[in-house]
């Protein structure tokens, strides 16, 4: 078991791609990415990957198999929000911007009241898709399961045509309720029923009307892209978009560890 000392969402991002050897060449029995008769198989363990290398997001070419992963990306603003909002942060309406200012003041004062990660709560959607410590995808014909080492967060995407029931919609959760469909080699995912106790990124509040749409596909061998669009007619002035990219890992670098967040609470101030 691996015990994690509590850190915040911004600090977690500094741990991106700690396994630099995760990009080793794919074995002969690697999951198939697509075929004319079936959708691609996303099964595997992935770590965050920046196609451009260095800091920030980019659209550079994917590296050759066996080439080391680039340095981890870094996030802004800092976790206590003392540097303000980053340029690409969600554009909040005045009401929700006021809420964010209250969250900022609380964190700058040293309070953990609005810090879900410090309180061992799930990162929620779409924040969990940063997958700071890596993720495992498990796939069959009826559903796809995403498991994040960060906070041991879990979400399922149902592919069998089901829709959320009234009970589900009345009981929002951090991961929400996700349904998906294939459009060629791209998985389209719609997520609803997201608790307002979560944040859009690491600090931006949202309303109960927030929904998340994802377009997930391979953009190169073992390189998975997730284009995320967040809509909230109450909290956002416009839809917020972000793209996450991951690289599939192979043995011996495909083993996630237990996060054990609660054990780290003993190391955190009250």
C-alpha positions as CSV (number, residue, x, y, z in Angstrom):
1,X,0.0,0.0,0.0
2,X,1.2,3.5,-0.8
3,X,0.3,6.3,1.5
4,X,-0.2,9.8,0.1
5,X,0.4,12.9,2.1
6,X,-2.5,15.3,1.3
7,X,-1.8,17.8,-1.4
8,X,-4.1,20.0,-3.4
9,X,-5.2,19.7,-7.0
10,X,-2.5,22.2,-8.2
11,X,0.3,20.3,-6.5
12,X,-1.0,17.0,-7.8
13,X,-0.5,18.2,-11.3
14,X,3.2,18.5,-10.6
15,X,3.3,14.7,-10.5
16,X,2.3,14.3,-14.1
17,X,4.2,11.5,-16.0
18,X,6.4,10.5,-13.1
19,X,7.0,7.2,-14.9
20,X,9.3,8.4,-17.7
21,X,9.6,4.9,-19.1
22,X,5.8,4.6,-19.8
23,X,6.3,5.1,-23.5
24,X,8.1,1.8,-24.2
25,X,7.3,0.0,-27.4
26,X,4.0,-1.7,-27.7
27,X,4.1,-5.5,-27.4
28,X,2.7,-7.6,-30.2
29,X,-0.4,-8.4,-28.2
30,X,-1.3,-4.8,-27.5
31,X,-5.0,-3.9,-27.6
32,X,-6.2,-3.1,-31.1
33,X,-6.9,0.5,-31.7
34,X,-9.7,0.1,-34.3
35,X,-11.0,-1.9,-37.2
36,X,-13.6,-1.5,-39.8
37,X,-16.0,-3.8,-38.0
38,X,-15.5,-2.7,-34.4
39,X,-14.7,0.4,-32.3
40,X,-11.2,0.9,-31.0
41,X,-10.1,-0.8,-27.7
42,X,-9.0,1.8,-25.1
43,X,-8.1,-0.9,-22.6
44,X,-4.9,-0.1,-20.8
45,X,-3.0,2.1,-18.3
46,X,-2.3,5.6,-19.4
47,X,-0.3,8.6,-18.1
48,X,-0.8,12.3,-19.0
49,X,1.1,13.2,-22.1
50,X,1.9,16.6,-23.8
51,X,2.3,16.1,-27.5
52,X,4.2,19.4,-27.8
53,X,6.6,18.6,-24.9
54,X,7.5,21.2,-22.2
55,X,4.9,23.3,-20.5
56,X,1.3,23.8,-21.5
57,X,-0.8,22.1,-24.2
58,X,0.2,21.8,-27.8
59,X,-0.3,19.9,-31.0
60,X,3.1,18.7,-31.8
61,X,3.8,15.2,-33.2
62,X,3.7,12.1,-31.1
63,X,7.1,10.6,-30.2
64,X,8.3,7.4,-31.6
65,X,7.8,4.2,-29.5
66,X,10.5,3.9,-26.9
67,X,11.2,7.6,-26.8
68,X,11.2,9.0,-23.2
69,X,8.1,11.0,-22.2
70,X,8.5,14.8,-22.1
71,X,8.7,16.7,-18.7
72,X,5.4,17.0,-16.8
73,X,3.2,20.0,-17.4
74,X,2.5,22.5,-14.6
75,X,-0.8,24.1,-13.6
76,X,-1.7,27.7,-12.7
77,X,-2.9,29.4,-10.6
78,X,-1.4,28.0,-7.4
79,X,-3.6,26.0,-5.2
80,X,-4.3,28.7,-2.7
81,X,-5.5,30.9,-5.6
82,X,-3.3,33.8,-4.5
83,X,-2.2,34.5,-8.1
84,X,-5.8,34.8,-9.3
85,X,-7.4,32.9,-12.2
86,X,-5.4,31.5,-15.1
87,X,-6.1,32.9,-18.6
88,X,-7.8,29.7,-19.7
89,X,-10.0,29.3,-16.6
90,X,-13.7,28.9,-17.1
91,X,-15.5,32.2,-17.6
92,X,-17.9,32.5,-14.7
93,X,-21.0,34.6,-14.5
94,X,-20.9,37.4,-11.9
95,X,-22.8,35.3,-9.4
96,X,-20.4,32.4,-9.6
97,X,-17.4,34.7,-9.8
98,X,-18.4,36.0,-6.4
99,X,-18.5,32.5,-5.1
100,X,-15.1,31.9,-6.5
101,X,-13.8,35.0,-4.7
102,X,-15.1,33.6,-1.5
103,X,-13.4,30.3,-2.2
104,X,-10.2,32.2,-2.9
105,X,-10.3,34.2,0.3
106,X,-11.0,31.0,2.3
107,X,-8.0,29.1,0.8
108,X,-5.7,32.1,1.1
109,X,-6.6,32.2,4.8
110,X,-5.4,28.6,5.1
111,X,-8.8,26.9,5.3
112,X,-9.5,23.6,3.8
113,X,-13.3,24.2,3.7
114,X,-13.4,24.4,-0.1
115,X,-10.5,22.1,-0.9
116,X,-12.0,18.7,-1.8
117,X,-8.7,17.1,-2.4
118,X,-7.4,18.1,1.0
119,X,-10.6,16.6,2.5
120,X,-10.1,13.3,0.6
121,X,-13.1,13.9,-1.6
122,X,-13.2,12.8,-5.2
123,X,-11.9,15.4,-7.7
124,X,-15.1,15.1,-9.7
125,X,-15.8,15.6,-13.3
126,X,-14.3,16.9,-15.4
127,X,-11.3,17.7,-13.1
128,X,-10.6,14.0,-12.5
129,X,-9.7,13.6,-16.2
130,X,-6.4,15.3,-15.5
131,X,-5.4,11.8,-14.2
132,X,-2.4,13.3,-12.5
133,X,-1.0,9.9,-11.4
134,X,-2.3,7.9,-14.3
135,X,-5.5,6.0,-15.1
136,X,-6.6,2.5,-16.1
137,X,-9.3,2.0,-18.7
138,X,-11.4,-1.2,-18.7
139,X,-13.6,-1.7,-21.6
140,X,-16.3,-4.2,-22.8
141,X,-19.2,-3.9,-25.2
142,X,-21.6,-2.5,-22.5
143,X,-19.5,0.0,-20.6
144,X,-16.1,1.6,-20.2
145,X,-14.6,2.2,-16.7
146,X,-12.1,4.8,-15.9
147,X,-10.0,4.4,-12.7
148,X,-7.7,7.2,-11.5
149,X,-4.9,6.5,-9.1
150,X,-5.4,10.1,-7.9
151,X,-7.9,9.8,-5.0
152,X,-8.8,6.3,-6.3
153,X,-11.5,8.1,-8.3
154,X,-13.8,5.9,-10.5
155,X,-16.3,6.6,-13.3
156,X,-18.3,4.4,-15.7
157,X,-19.6,5.2,-19.1
158,X,-22.5,3.0,-20.2
159,X,-22.7,2.1,-23.9
160,X,-25.8,-0.1,-23.9
161,X,-28.3,2.6,-24.6
162,X,-29.5,3.2,-21.0
163,X,-30.5,6.6,-19.8
164,X,-30.2,8.1,-16.3
165,X,-33.3,7.4,-14.2
166,X,-35.2,10.0,-12.1
167,X,-33.5,8.6,-9.0
168,X,-30.1,9.1,-10.5
169,X,-30.9,12.7,-11.6
170,X,-32.1,13.5,-8.1
171,X,-28.9,12.1,-6.5
172,X,-26.0,13.9,-8.1
173,X,-22.5,12.6,-7.5
174,X,-18.9,13.7,-8.1
175,X,-18.4,11.5,-11.2
176,X,-21.9,12.1,-12.4
177,X,-23.8,9.7,-14.7
178,X,-22.1,9.0,-18.1
179,X,-23.5,7.5,-21.2
180,X,-21.6,7.0,-24.5
181,X,-22.0,6.1,-28.1
182,X,-19.5,5.5,-30.9
183,X,-19.2,7.8,-33.9
184,X,-16.7,5.9,-36.0
185,X,-13.5,5.6,-34.0
186,X,-14.6,8.4,-31.6
187,X,-16.4,7.8,-28.3
188,X,-18.9,10.5,-27.5
189,X,-19.7,10.8,-23.8
190,X,-22.4,12.8,-22.1
191,X,-22.2,13.3,-18.3
192,X,-25.0,14.7,-16.2
193,X,-26.1,14.6,-12.5
194,X,-23.0,16.3,-11.1
195,X,-22.9,17.4,-7.5
196,X,-22.4,21.1,-6.9
197,X,-20.0,20.2,-4.2
198,X,-17.4,19.6,-6.9
199,X,-15.6,22.2,-9.1
200,X,-15.2,22.6,-12.9
201,X,-11.4,22.7,-12.5
202,X,-9.8,22.9,-9.1
203,X,-11.8,25.9,-7.8
204,X,-14.5,27.1,-10.2
205,X,-18.0,26.4,-8.9
206,X,-20.9,25.3,-11.0
207,X,-24.6,24.9,-10.8
208,X,-26.7,21.7,-10.9
209,X,-27.3,22.4,-14.6
210,X,-23.7,21.6,-15.6
211,X,-23.1,18.9,-18.2
212,X,-19.9,17.6,-19.7
213,X,-19.4,16.3,-23.2
214,X,-16.3,14.4,-24.3
215,X,-14.9,13.2,-27.6
216,X,-12.4,10.5,-26.9
217,X,-10.2,8.9,-29.6
218,X,-6.8,7.8,-30.6
219,X,-4.8,10.5,-32.4
220,X,-1.7,8.3,-32.9
221,X,-0.5,4.9,-31.8
222,X,-1.1,4.6,-28.0
223,X,-1.9,8.3,-27.8
224,X,-5.4,8.9,-26.5
225,X,-7.1,12.3,-26.7
226,X,-10.1,13.6,-24.6
227,X,-11.7,16.8,-25.9
228,X,-13.9,18.1,-23.0
229,X,-16.6,20.6,-23.3
230,X,-18.4,21.9,-20.1
231,X,-21.7,23.7,-20.4
232,X,-23.6,25.4,-17.6
233,X,-26.2,28.1,-18.6
234,X,-26.2,29.4,-15.0
235,X,-22.5,29.4,-14.0
236,X,-20.7,29.9,-17.3
237,X,-20.8,32.8,-19.7
238,X,-19.7,30.4,-22.5
239,X,-18.9,26.7,-22.8
240,X,-15.5,25.9,-21.4
241,X,-13.2,23.5,-23.4
242,X,-10.0,21.7,-22.5
243,X,-8.2,18.8,-24.2
244,X,-6.4,16.1,-22.2
245,X,-3.9,13.7,-23.8
246,X,-2.6,10.4,-22.5
247,X,0.0,7.9,-23.5
248,X,-0.6,4.1,-23.0
249,X,1.9,2.3,-20.9
250,X,3.1,-1.3,-21.1
251,X,4.7,-3.7,-18.6
252,X,6.4,-3.1,-16.3
253,X,5.1,0.5,-16.1
254,X,1.4,-0.3,-16.2
255,X,0.7,-0.8,-12.5
256,X,-1.3,1.8,-10.6
257,X,-0.9,2.0,-6.8
258,X,-3.4,2.6,-4.0
259,X,-3.7,6.2,-3.1
260,X,-4.7,5.8,0.6
261,X,-5.7,9.5,0.9
262,X,-7.3,9.2,4.4
263,X,-4.0,8.1,5.9
264,X,-2.5,11.4,4.8
265,X,-5.0,13.4,6.8
266,X,-2.8,12.9,9.9
267,X,-0.2,15.0,8.2
268,X,-2.5,17.9,7.4
269,X,-3.3,20.9,9.5
270,X,-6.8,21.2,10.9
